[in-house]
Structure formats: C-alpha cells, structure tokens
Amino acid sequence: MNNKELQAELSKKLGITQKDTAAYLNAFVEEINVRLTEGNQVAFLGVGVLEVRKRESRVFVNPATQQSILVPQRLTPAFRVTSTFKDKLKNYPQS
C-alpha cells in the first residue's frame, strides 16, 4: 500500500476529504520524525516500536583488497515488532 492508497482508505473510514487526510498523515509523519530525532521511541499499539539505535564504530576489512577501514559510529532506525503482531502473522495463510 502506498501513501495515496492509505490516504484513500483512511478518508473513507473517517468520512473526511482526502486533502484533510493527507494533511493529518503529513503531520503524523512529521511528529514521528521529530520524536525520533529527539531520541524518543514511538510505539504503535499492537504493531511495534520504532526507535533510533546507536551503532558503535567498527573496523571493516575489504575482502577484495584486505584493506582495513574504520566505519564511524552512527545512528540507525530500528523497528521491533510486538508479540501480538507476530502471533497474527503466524496464523495468516501463506500463498
């Protein structure tokens, strides 16, 4: 599902225009970005937790040249799925 499809579905379910739905979704995504850049977690009840994790610096060795390269510390996004959602996926029929 892409952004336009999500907007259309939410618009139907909420009974508001797609323009208003797009504004709400944009504000929602912006708020998530703000919270994550502040170092907070964002929890979606029944789905999972979106957070930022720190990856420590490490030494990488290029297998072709055997040259060692220092990869600096950085922040990376991470998503942890809840056990409730995992259980739903286990019971979902596979095609």
WORA-V102580 format. One line per field, one symbol per residue. phi: phi as a letter, one per 30 degrees, with the letter a starting at -180 (. if undefined). psi: psi as a letter, one per 40 degrees, with the letter a starting at -180 (. if undefined). Layout:
phi->???
psi->???
This chain:
phi->.cddddeddddddcibddddddddddddddddddddddjdcbcceiclbcbccccddacccdddciddbdcddacbdbbcdddddddddddddcc
psi->hadddddddddddefiiddddddddddddddddddddeeiihhhhecahhihihhiiihhhhddeehhhhhiiiiiiihhiiddddddddehhi.
